[in-house]
Amino acid sequence: MMLRLLRIAAWPLVVKVPVLVAGLMITVATTISYVVLWHFIQDQESNLELVASAYLDGVSAAVLPAITREDVWEVYDALDRTRSRYAGVEPRFTLVALPNGRVLAASDPLRFPFRSIVPDELRRRFATDDGFIIDTAIGRGWLARTLRAGGVPVGRLFAGLDITNLLRLRREILSTLILVNACLTLAFALGGYFALKRMLQPLSILKDYVELRDGRVETIPESYRSRVSSEFGQLFDRFNSMARALNERQVLATHLAEQEKYAMLGRLASGMAHEINNPLGGMLNAIDTIQAHGEDPAVRLTSLDFLRRGLGSIRNVARAALVTYKGGSDINILIQGDLDDLLFLVQHETGARRLRLDWQNYVSQPLAINGSAVRQIALNLLLNACAASPVEGLITFIASYSDEALWIVVADEGPGLPKNIAAFLDQAVSEAAPAPESKGLGLWTTSQLIRRLGGGAEVDYLGIGTRVTVTLPVASDDALDVAA
């Protein structure tokens, strides 16, 4: 489950699009915020440098005459006056140093005593150059300017400014940008999610109705049609047309399958009539013989034996047909005789075409499987093989089993089963019925029976003829006990 969540391709579209929108919004917002904040910092530092430079200009003009005389009190007084005048700059200290690096006067004489050495902190920052340096780590701005009289350096002016308010303003602006961008990103993501969910709602409806219900494709109700856009409405109309066509074709295919079944029954009935008529003719002759020569014991016994064998043949044919189309005593059990009885049902077909039948039935014990359906599958395949085989051709029938499966193999020497018809047996899933004007409804019906039993079929081409192998699952021995 976790791996599926990590695979973006597995996400639903209603999630991927809002996430993509949110990602783009975050990228754009981050870029814009960085550019805005960078320009703000540049403007802020530039303005601060201008104000600080103006402060130094005022201080320099006030203290320069006193520095040349090294008048400490006058310099201190000038520093004190300019400090109050430039309160907006928020200077923390201002000091005047002589060219020898000693303090002449400072706004904070306790921190920077008279004649003390200028602190290393200032000397390192401004070893030779003047300028303005901002240290955001401690919230300070540092200023330095060389004072000159007649082009000759007479001292240096140092100042430390409090810039915590400026840094606080930066943080507030950054927080505001983050909050606004986060709200906009969330709003766009949620808006995209709900908008896309509403836009894709027709696809959810279509997905629900694409599934088969009771073997039919249901049409989308008109109430849904009126609630969607014209594009999805056209899609719904086309889907409904397709669903109606498929349902009509399925109904027609079922009807034609029934007709083919009845045609097959008629063909079998004709064959049965032929198989019954042959012994009947002999039996009538035997009756005539008894009537004419009944006083002769030998003739009478011979005629009665002929009558008994004729009636037995008729009984076998009738019993085989009855079991196949009405079902045996228990349709959930298959015995060896259920398959052997099929010999009588295909006898007319094989005899009319002088076909040779290689019959190998290895089902030696009862199997827990629908015997009636298995007989119908085997009979359909045998009749199909008889119809495809040339005169005097060979048909092979093999039935074998294991604890888990039953195998039925039917092979012929015909021209080969057409690929499109063989596809009905080869398909792993139930395929739509063939078109009404095409052949193959019999094998399509057989494939439905095979899949109803949970089995499968395989078609092999042997160069001469076709071999169909049907594999059907067999229930455990417990099922036989229940059936018994």
C-alpha positions as CSV (number, residue, x, y, z in Angstrom):
1,M,0.0,0.0,0.0
2,M,2.8,2.4,0.9
3,L,4.7,1.6,-2.3
4,R,1.5,2.3,-4.3
5,L,1.1,5.7,-2.6
6,L,4.8,6.5,-3.5
7,R,4.1,5.8,-7.2
8,I,2.7,9.0,-8.7
9,A,1.5,7.2,-11.7
10,A,-0.9,5.1,-9.5
11,W,-2.5,8.2,-8.1
12,P,-6.0,9.1,-9.3
13,L,-6.3,12.0,-11.7
14,V,-8.4,13.9,-9.2
15,V,-5.4,13.9,-6.8
16,K,-2.6,14.3,-9.3
17,V,-3.8,17.5,-10.9
18,P,-4.4,19.4,-7.6
19,V,-1.0,18.2,-6.4
20,L,0.6,19.4,-9.7
21,V,-1.2,22.8,-9.3
22,A,0.0,23.0,-5.7
23,G,3.6,22.2,-6.7
24,L,3.5,24.8,-9.5
25,M,2.0,27.4,-7.1
26,I,4.7,26.7,-4.5
27,T,7.5,27.0,-7.1
28,V,6.0,30.3,-8.5
29,A,5.3,31.7,-5.0
30,T,8.8,30.8,-3.8
31,T,10.4,32.5,-6.8
32,I,8.2,35.6,-6.5
33,S,8.7,35.8,-2.7
34,Y,12.5,35.5,-3.1
35,V,12.6,38.3,-5.7
36,V,10.3,40.6,-3.7
37,L,12.2,40.0,-0.5
38,W,15.6,40.5,-2.2
39,H,14.5,43.8,-3.8
40,F,13.0,44.9,-0.4
41,I,16.3,44.1,1.4
42,Q,18.3,45.9,-1.3
43,D,16.1,49.0,-1.0
44,Q,16.1,48.8,2.7
45,E,19.9,48.6,3.0
46,S,20.3,51.4,0.3
47,N,18.0,53.7,2.2
48,L,19.7,52.9,5.5
49,E,23.1,53.6,4.0
50,L,21.8,57.0,2.7
51,V,20.4,57.9,6.1
52,A,23.6,56.7,7.9
53,S,25.7,58.7,5.4
54,A,23.6,61.8,6.2
55,Y,24.2,61.1,9.9
56,L,27.9,60.9,9.4
57,D,27.9,64.1,7.3
58,G,26.2,65.9,10.1
59,V,28.5,64.5,12.8
60,S,31.6,65.2,10.7
61,A,30.7,68.8,10.2
62,A,30.0,69.3,13.9
63,V,33.2,67.6,15.3
64,L,35.8,68.5,12.6
65,P,36.7,72.0,14.0
66,A,37.1,70.6,17.5
67,I,39.2,67.6,16.4
68,T,41.9,69.8,14.9
69,R,42.2,71.4,18.3
70,E,41.8,68.0,20.1
71,D,39.1,69.6,22.2
72,V,37.6,66.6,24.0
73,W,34.6,68.4,25.5
74,E,33.6,70.2,22.4
75,V,33.7,66.9,20.4
76,Y,31.7,65.2,23.1
77,D,29.1,68.0,23.1
78,A,28.9,67.8,19.3
79,L,28.3,64.0,19.5
80,D,25.6,64.4,22.1
81,R,23.8,67.1,20.1
82,T,23.8,65.1,16.8
83,R,22.7,62.0,18.6
84,S,19.4,63.5,19.6
85,R,19.0,65.2,16.3
86,Y,19.4,61.9,14.3
87,A,17.4,59.7,16.7
88,G,15.7,58.0,13.7
89,V,19.0,56.4,12.8
90,E,19.1,54.8,16.3
91,P,22.9,55.1,16.9
92,R,24.1,52.9,19.8
93,F,27.4,54.6,20.0
94,T,29.6,57.1,18.1
95,L,33.3,57.7,18.7
96,V,36.0,59.9,17.3
97,A,39.5,58.4,17.1
98,L,42.8,60.2,16.5
99,P,45.2,59.1,13.7
100,N,47.2,57.2,16.3
101,G,44.2,54.9,17.0
102,R,43.3,56.3,20.4
103,V,39.8,57.4,21.3
104,L,39.4,61.2,21.5
105,A,35.7,61.3,22.5
106,A,32.7,59.0,22.4
107,S,29.0,59.2,23.0
108,D,29.4,56.4,25.6
109,P,32.6,57.4,27.5
110,L,32.2,54.5,29.9
111,R,32.5,52.0,27.1
112,F,35.1,53.9,25.2
113,P,37.2,55.9,27.7
114,F,39.4,58.9,26.6
115,R,42.8,57.9,25.2
116,S,41.8,54.2,25.1
117,I,42.6,52.1,22.0
118,V,39.8,51.7,19.5
119,P,38.3,48.2,20.0
120,D,39.6,45.4,17.7
121,E,36.0,44.7,16.6
122,L,36.0,48.1,14.8
123,R,39.6,48.0,13.6
124,R,39.1,44.6,12.0
125,R,35.9,45.7,10.2
126,F,37.4,48.9,8.9
127,A,41.2,48.3,8.8
128,T,41.8,50.7,5.9
129,D,38.6,51.5,4.1
130,D,35.5,53.4,5.2
131,G,32.0,52.3,4.6
132,F,28.8,50.7,5.9
133,I,28.6,47.1,7.1
134,I,25.5,45.2,8.2
135,D,25.7,42.3,10.6
136,T,22.3,40.6,10.7
137,A,23.5,38.0,13.2
138,I,23.6,40.6,16.0
139,G,21.3,43.2,14.5
140,R,24.0,45.9,14.1
141,G,25.1,48.3,11.4
142,W,28.7,49.6,11.4
143,L,29.9,52.9,10.0
144,A,33.4,54.3,9.5
145,R,34.6,57.6,7.9
146,T,38.0,59.3,7.8
147,L,37.9,62.9,8.8
148,R,40.2,65.2,6.8
149,A,41.2,68.8,7.1
150,G,42.9,70.3,4.1
151,G,43.3,66.9,2.6
152,V,45.2,65.6,5.7
153,P,43.6,62.8,7.9
154,V,42.9,64.2,11.3
155,G,40.9,61.3,12.7
156,R,38.3,58.6,12.1
157,L,34.6,58.5,13.0
158,F,33.0,55.2,14.0
159,A,29.4,54.6,14.7
160,G,27.2,51.5,15.6
161,L,23.5,51.5,14.6
162,D,20.7,49.4,15.9
163,I,18.9,47.7,13.0
164,T,16.8,45.2,14.9
165,N,13.6,47.0,13.8
166,L,14.7,46.7,10.1
167,L,15.4,43.0,10.6
168,R,12.0,42.5,12.4
169,L,10.3,44.2,9.4
170,R,12.0,41.8,7.1
171,R,10.8,38.8,9.1
172,E,7.3,40.1,9.2
173,I,7.3,40.6,5.4
174,L,8.7,37.1,4.9
175,S,6.1,35.6,7.3
176,T,3.4,37.5,5.5
177,L,4.6,36.3,2.1
178,I,4.7,32.7,3.3
179,L,1.3,32.9,4.9
180,V,-0.4,34.5,1.9
181,N,1.3,32.1,-0.6
182,A,0.4,29.1,1.6
183,C,-3.3,30.2,1.7
184,L,-3.3,30.8,-2.0
185,T,-1.7,27.5,-2.7
186,L,-4.1,25.6,-0.5
187,A,-7.1,27.5,-2.0
188,F,-6.0,26.7,-5.5
189,A,-5.3,23.1,-4.7
190,L,-8.6,22.6,-3.0
191,G,-10.4,24.5,-5.7
192,G,-8.7,22.4,-8.3
193,Y,-9.6,19.2,-6.4
194,F,-13.3,20.0,-6.1
195,A,-13.5,21.4,-9.7
196,L,-11.8,18.4,-11.2
197,K,-13.8,16.0,-9.1
198,R,-17.0,17.6,-10.4
199,M,-15.6,17.6,-14.0
200,L,-14.7,13.9,-13.8
201,Q,-18.0,12.8,-12.1
202,P,-19.4,11.7,-15.5
203,L,-16.4,9.3,-15.9
204,S,-17.3,7.7,-12.6
205,I,-20.9,7.2,-13.8
206,L,-19.6,5.7,-17.1
207,K,-17.2,3.4,-15.1
208,D,-20.2,2.1,-13.0
209,Y,-22.2,1.3,-16.1
210,V,-19.4,-0.2,-18.2
211,E,-19.4,-3.3,-15.9
212,L,-21.6,-6.3,-17.0
213,R,-24.7,-6.9,-14.9
214,D,-26.4,-10.3,-15.3
215,G,-24.7,-10.7,-18.7
216,R,-26.1,-7.4,-20.0
217,V,-24.7,-3.9,-20.4
218,E,-27.0,-1.4,-18.8
219,T,-27.7,1.9,-20.5
220,I,-27.1,5.2,-18.6
221,P,-30.4,6.7,-17.4
222,E,-31.5,10.0,-19.0
223,S,-31.4,11.7,-15.6
224,Y,-27.6,11.5,-15.7
225,R,-27.6,12.7,-19.4
226,S,-29.2,16.0,-18.5
227,R,-26.7,16.8,-15.7
228,V,-23.5,16.6,-17.7
229,S,-21.8,18.8,-20.3
230,S,-22.5,18.4,-24.0
231,E,-19.2,16.5,-24.6
232,F,-19.9,13.9,-21.9
233,G,-23.6,13.9,-23.0
234,Q,-22.4,12.8,-26.5
235,L,-20.2,10.2,-24.9
236,F,-23.2,8.9,-22.9
237,D,-25.3,8.8,-26.0
238,R,-22.7,6.7,-27.9
239,F,-22.3,4.4,-24.9
240,N,-26.0,3.8,-24.7
241,S,-26.1,3.1,-28.5
242,M,-23.3,0.6,-28.1
243,A,-24.9,-1.0,-25.0
244,R,-28.3,-1.4,-26.8
245,A,-26.5,-2.9,-29.8
246,L,-24.5,-5.4,-27.7
247,N,-27.6,-6.4,-25.7
248,E,-29.6,-6.9,-29.0
249,R,-26.7,-9.0,-30.4
250,Q,-26.5,-11.1,-27.2
251,V,-30.3,-11.8,-27.3
252,L,-30.1,-12.7,-31.0
253,A,-27.0,-14.9,-30.4
254,T,-28.8,-16.7,-27.6
255,H,-31.8,-17.2,-29.8
256,L,-29.7,-18.5,-32.6
257,A,-27.8,-20.8,-30.2
258,E,-31.2,-22.2,-29.2
259,Q,-32.1,-22.7,-32.9
260,E,-28.8,-24.4,-33.6
261,K,-29.4,-26.7,-30.6
262,Y,-32.8,-27.6,-32.0
263,A,-31.2,-28.1,-35.4
264,M,-28.7,-30.4,-33.8
265,L,-31.5,-32.2,-32.0
266,G,-33.3,-32.6,-35.3
267,R,-30.1,-34.0,-36.9
268,L,-29.7,-36.4,-34.0
269,A,-33.4,-37.4,-34.1
270,S,-32.9,-38.1,-37.8
271,G,-29.9,-40.3,-37.0
272,M,-31.8,-42.0,-34.1
273,A,-34.7,-42.7,-36.5
274,H,-32.3,-44.2,-38.9
275,E,-30.7,-46.3,-36.2
276,I,-34.1,-47.4,-34.9
277,N,-35.6,-48.0,-38.3
278,N,-32.8,-50.5,-39.3
279,P,-33.5,-53.0,-36.5
280,L,-37.2,-52.3,-36.9
281,G,-37.1,-53.6,-40.5
282,G,-35.3,-56.7,-39.4
283,M,-37.7,-57.2,-36.5
284,L,-40.7,-56.9,-38.8
285,N,-39.2,-59.5,-41.1
286,A,-38.6,-61.8,-38.0
287,I,-42.3,-61.4,-37.0
288,D,-43.3,-62.3,-40.6
289,T,-41.0,-65.3,-40.4
290,I,-42.5,-66.5,-37.1
291,Q,-46.0,-66.1,-38.5
292,A,-45.0,-68.1,-41.6
293,H,-42.8,-70.8,-40.0
294,G,-43.5,-70.5,-36.3
295,E,-44.0,-74.2,-35.9
296,D,-40.3,-74.8,-36.6
297,P,-38.5,-74.4,-33.2
298,A,-35.2,-73.5,-34.7
299,V,-36.7,-70.7,-36.9
300,R,-38.7,-69.5,-33.9
301,L,-35.6,-69.3,-31.6
302,T,-33.5,-67.6,-34.3
303,S,-36.3,-65.0,-35.0
304,L,-36.8,-64.3,-31.2
305,D,-33.1,-63.8,-30.7
306,F,-33.1,-61.4,-33.6
307,L,-36.0,-59.5,-32.0
308,R,-34.2,-59.4,-28.7
309,R,-31.0,-57.9,-30.2
310,G,-33.0,-55.4,-32.3
311,L,-34.9,-54.2,-29.2
312,G,-31.7,-54.0,-27.2
313,S,-30.2,-51.8,-29.9
314,I,-33.2,-49.5,-29.9
315,R,-33.1,-49.4,-26.1
316,N,-29.4,-48.3,-26.1
317,V,-30.1,-45.5,-28.6
318,A,-33.1,-44.3,-26.7
319,R,-31.3,-44.4,-23.3
320,A,-28.3,-42.5,-24.6
321,A,-30.5,-39.7,-26.0
322,L,-32.6,-39.6,-22.8
323,V,-29.5,-39.3,-20.5
324,T,-27.9,-36.6,-22.8
325,Y,-30.9,-34.3,-23.1
326,K,-32.8,-34.9,-19.9
327,G,-30.0,-35.7,-17.5
328,G,-29.2,-38.8,-15.5
329,S,-30.1,-39.6,-12.0
330,D,-27.5,-37.2,-10.7
331,I,-26.2,-34.5,-13.0
332,N,-23.3,-33.8,-10.6
333,I,-21.7,-37.2,-11.2
334,L,-20.0,-38.5,-14.3
335,I,-19.5,-42.2,-14.9
336,Q,-17.8,-44.1,-17.7
337,G,-21.1,-45.1,-19.2
338,D,-22.2,-41.5,-19.6
339,L,-19.5,-41.0,-22.2
340,D,-19.7,-44.5,-23.8
341,D,-23.4,-43.9,-24.5
342,L,-22.3,-41.1,-26.9
343,L,-21.2,-43.9,-29.3
344,F,-24.8,-44.6,-30.1
345,L,-25.6,-40.9,-30.7
346,V,-22.8,-40.4,-33.3
347,Q,-23.2,-43.9,-34.8
348,H,-25.4,-42.5,-37.7
349,E,-22.9,-39.7,-38.5
350,T,-19.9,-42.1,-38.5
351,G,-21.7,-44.8,-40.4
352,A,-23.0,-42.4,-43.1
353,R,-19.5,-41.1,-43.8
354,R,-17.8,-44.5,-43.1
355,L,-15.7,-42.8,-40.4
356,R,-13.3,-44.7,-38.2
357,L,-13.7,-44.0,-34.5
358,D,-10.8,-44.5,-32.1
359,W,-12.6,-44.5,-28.7
360,Q,-10.4,-44.4,-25.5
361,N,-12.5,-43.8,-22.4
362,Y,-10.3,-44.1,-19.3
363,V,-12.9,-42.8,-16.8
364,S,-13.0,-45.8,-14.6
365,Q,-14.7,-44.3,-11.5
366,P,-17.4,-41.8,-10.8
367,L,-16.2,-38.1,-10.9
368,A,-17.7,-35.2,-9.1
369,I,-18.6,-33.0,-12.1
370,N,-21.8,-32.1,-14.0
371,G,-22.2,-35.2,-16.1
372,S,-24.9,-33.8,-18.3
373,A,-22.8,-30.7,-19.3
374,V,-19.7,-32.9,-19.9
375,R,-21.8,-35.2,-22.2
376,Q,-23.1,-32.1,-24.1
377,I,-19.5,-30.7,-24.5
378,A,-18.2,-34.1,-25.7
379,L,-21.2,-34.6,-28.1
380,N,-20.8,-31.2,-29.6
381,L,-17.1,-31.7,-30.3
382,L,-17.7,-35.2,-31.7
383,L,-20.5,-34.0,-34.1
384,N,-18.3,-31.1,-35.1
385,A,-15.4,-33.5,-35.8
386,C,-17.8,-35.8,-37.8
387,A,-18.9,-32.9,-40.0
388,A,-15.4,-31.7,-40.6
389,S,-13.8,-35.1,-41.4
390,P,-13.5,-36.5,-44.9
391,V,-15.1,-39.8,-45.9
392,E,-13.4,-42.7,-44.2
393,G,-11.5,-40.3,-42.0
394,L,-10.3,-41.1,-38.5
395,I,-11.8,-39.5,-35.4
396,T,-10.0,-39.9,-32.0
397,F,-11.8,-39.5,-28.7
398,I,-9.8,-39.7,-25.4
399,A,-11.2,-39.2,-21.9
400,S,-8.8,-39.3,-18.9
401,Y,-8.8,-37.9,-15.4
402,S,-6.7,-37.2,-12.3
403,D,-7.7,-36.2,-8.8
404,E,-8.1,-32.6,-9.8
405,A,-9.1,-32.6,-13.5
406,L,-10.9,-34.3,-16.4
407,W,-9.4,-34.2,-19.9
408,I,-11.4,-34.7,-23.1
409,V,-9.5,-34.8,-26.4
410,V,-11.3,-34.9,-29.8
411,A,-9.2,-35.0,-32.9
412,D,-10.2,-35.2,-36.6
413,E,-8.5,-35.3,-40.1
414,G,-10.5,-32.4,-41.5
415,P,-9.1,-29.3,-43.2
416,G,-8.6,-27.5,-39.9
417,L,-10.9,-25.4,-37.7
418,P,-11.0,-21.8,-38.9
419,K,-9.0,-19.4,-36.7
420,N,-11.9,-17.1,-35.9
421,I,-14.1,-20.0,-34.8
422,A,-11.3,-21.7,-32.8
423,A,-10.9,-18.4,-31.0
424,F,-14.2,-19.1,-29.1
425,L,-12.5,-22.1,-27.5
426,D,-9.1,-20.6,-27.1
427,Q,-10.2,-17.3,-25.4
428,A,-9.4,-17.2,-21.6
429,V,-12.6,-15.2,-21.0
430,S,-16.1,-15.4,-22.3
431,E,-16.2,-13.6,-25.7
432,A,-19.3,-12.1,-27.3
433,A,-21.3,-14.4,-29.5
434,P,-20.5,-14.5,-33.2
435,A,-22.5,-12.5,-35.6
436,P,-25.8,-14.1,-36.7
437,E,-24.7,-14.6,-40.3
438,S,-21.4,-16.3,-39.3
439,K,-20.6,-19.9,-38.3
440,G,-19.4,-21.1,-34.9
441,L,-22.5,-20.8,-32.7
442,G,-22.2,-24.5,-31.8
443,L,-18.6,-24.1,-30.6
444,W,-19.5,-20.8,-28.9
445,T,-22.2,-22.6,-27.0
446,T,-19.7,-25.3,-26.1
447,S,-17.2,-22.7,-24.8
448,Q,-20.0,-21.2,-22.6
449,L,-20.5,-24.7,-21.1
450,I,-16.8,-25.1,-20.5
451,R,-16.4,-21.8,-18.7
452,R,-19.5,-22.5,-16.7
453,L,-17.8,-25.5,-15.3
454,G,-14.6,-23.4,-14.7
455,G,-12.6,-25.1,-17.3
456,G,-10.7,-24.2,-20.5
457,A,-10.0,-25.4,-24.0
458,E,-7.0,-25.5,-26.3
459,V,-7.0,-25.9,-30.1
460,D,-4.0,-27.5,-31.8
461,Y,-3.4,-27.8,-35.5
462,L,-1.7,-31.1,-36.5
463,G,-0.9,-30.4,-40.1
464,I,-3.8,-32.7,-41.1
465,G,-6.9,-32.1,-38.9
466,T,-7.5,-30.4,-35.6
467,R,-7.2,-31.5,-32.0
468,V,-9.3,-29.9,-29.3
469,T,-8.3,-30.5,-25.6
470,V,-10.8,-29.6,-22.9
471,T,-9.7,-29.4,-19.3
472,L,-12.4,-29.4,-16.6
473,P,-11.9,-29.2,-12.8
474,V,-13.1,-32.1,-10.7
475,A,-14.3,-31.7,-7.2
476,S,-12.9,-33.7,-4.3
477,D,-14.2,-37.1,-3.1
478,D,-16.2,-35.3,-0.4
479,A,-18.5,-34.0,-3.1
480,L,-19.2,-37.6,-4.2
481,D,-20.1,-38.5,-0.7
482,V,-22.6,-35.6,-0.5
483,A,-24.0,-36.5,-3.9
484,A,-24.4,-40.1,-2.8
